[in-house]
Amino acid sequence: MEFIKDNLTWFGLALLSGGMFVWQSWQARGGRAGVSPMQATLLINREDAVVVDVREQGEYTGGHIPNSRHIPLSQLDKRLGELEKFKERSLIVSCASGNRSSSACGKLRRAGFAKVFNLTGGVSAWDQAGLPVTKK
């Protein structure tokens, strides 16, 4: 106890970093693994990953990742059949910032999709990374 009292700051930092490590490990095991825009491009190019955009129609038409499939989160349960043929491929789920796509990742996992990744920061992060966005 004396050691902890004398080194309270260091003990707190060690506890915090350990907690962050456990949190990230828990998220990855739960299917909510996040990928950066650069990691996503590697998955797309090397593994032919499919991008699923779960934003609403107005957001999607304002600009989206090229070749992404648009299925709004509100319609995901009804439209899961459209993704069945991609069950064995990696799916990268995107939204505006990464929050809705996290929820969609959970739904896809429960539906039996094995390789589901949340685009960290969403389409905003993709655009900020200088990667292509299209309105077509």
C-alpha positions in Angstrom: 0.0 0.0 0.0 2.9 2.4 0.8 4.2 1.9 -2.8 0.8 2.8 -4.3 0.5 5.9 -2.1 4.0 7.1 -3.1 3.4 6.4 -6.8 -0.3 7.2 -7.1 0.1 9.0 -10.5 2.0 6.1 -12.0 -0.4 3.6 -10.5 -3.4 5.5 -12.0 -1.8 5.6 -15.4 -1.1 1.9 -15.4 -4.6 1.2 -14.3 -6.1 3.4 -17.1 -3.9 2.0 -19.8 -4.7 -1.6 -18.7 -8.4 -0.7 -18.8 -8.2 0.8 -22.3 -6.4 -2.4 -23.5 -9.2 -4.6 -22.0 -11.9 -2.4 -23.5 -10.4 -2.6 -27.0 -9.9 -6.3 -26.8 -13.5 -6.7 -25.7 -14.8 -4.6 -28.6 -12.8 -6.6 -31.1 -14.1 -9.9 -29.8 -17.7 -8.6 -29.9 -17.5 -8.0 -33.6 -17.3 -4.2 -33.2 -13.7 -4.1 -34.4 -13.0 -0.7 -36.0 -10.8 -0.1 -39.1 -9.3 3.1 -40.1 -9.9 4.4 -43.7 -6.5 3.2 -44.7 -7.1 -0.3 -43.2 -10.5 -0.3 -45.0 -8.8 0.4 -48.4 -6.5 -2.5 -47.8 -9.5 -4.8 -47.0 -11.2 -3.6 -50.2 -8.2 -4.0 -52.4 -6.8 -7.3 -50.9 -9.9 -9.1 -49.8 -12.6 -7.6 -52.1 -14.4 -6.3 -49.0 -17.9 -5.0 -49.4 -18.7 -1.5 -48.0 -22.2 -1.1 -46.6 -23.4 2.4 -46.0 -26.1 2.6 -43.3 -26.9 6.3 -43.5 -30.2 7.7 -44.6 -30.9 8.5 -48.3 -30.1 12.2 -48.1 -26.8 11.6 -46.4 -25.9 8.9 -48.9 -26.7 11.1 -52.0 -24.6 13.9 -50.5 -21.5 11.7 -51.0 -20.5 8.2 -50.3 -17.7 5.7 -50.7 -17.5 4.5 -54.3 -19.2 1.1 -54.9 -20.7 1.0 -51.5 -24.1 -0.6 -51.0 -26.7 1.6 -49.4 -28.9 0.0 -46.8 -30.1 2.5 -44.2 -29.9 1.2 -40.6 -33.6 1.5 -40.2 -34.1 -1.0 -43.1 -31.2 -3.3 -42.3 -33.3 -6.1 -40.6 -35.7 -6.2 -43.6 -32.9 -6.1 -46.2 -30.4 -8.6 -44.8 -31.1 -10.9 -47.7 -29.4 -8.5 -50.1 -26.1 -9.2 -48.2 -26.5 -13.0 -47.9 -24.2 -13.6 -50.8 -21.4 -11.7 -49.0 -21.6 -13.7 -45.8 -18.0 -15.1 -46.2 -16.5 -11.8 -47.3 -15.3 -8.9 -45.2 -18.0 -6.2 -44.6 -17.0 -2.7 -43.8 -19.9 -0.8 -42.4 -20.0 3.0 -42.6 -22.2 5.9 -41.5 -21.4 9.6 -40.9 -19.3 9.2 -37.8 -19.1 5.5 -36.8 -22.0 5.4 -34.3 -24.8 4.0 -36.4 -22.5 1.6 -38.2 -21.4 0.2 -34.8 -25.0 -0.8 -34.2 -25.3 -2.2 -37.7 -22.1 -4.3 -37.1 -23.8 -5.9 -34.1 -26.9 -6.8 -36.1 -24.8 -8.3 -38.9 -22.8 -10.4 -36.4 -26.0 -11.7 -34.9 -27.2 -12.6 -38.4 -24.1 -14.8 -38.9 -21.7 -12.5 -40.8 -18.3 -13.5 -39.7 -16.0 -10.6 -40.8 -17.7 -7.3 -39.9 -15.7 -4.1 -39.4 -16.9 -0.7 -38.4 -15.3 2.2 -40.3 -13.9 4.3 -37.5 -14.9 7.9 -37.9 -17.3 7.0 -40.7 -17.5 8.6 -44.1 -16.2 11.9 -42.5 -12.9 10.2 -41.6 -12.8 8.6 -45.1 -13.2 12.0 -46.7 -10.7 13.7 -44.4 -8.1 11.0 -45.3 -8.4 12.3 -48.9 -10.0 9.1 -50.2 -12.6 9.3 -53.0 -16.2 10.1 -52.4 -18.8 10.0 -55.1 -22.3 11.4 -55.6 -23.2 9.0 -58.4 
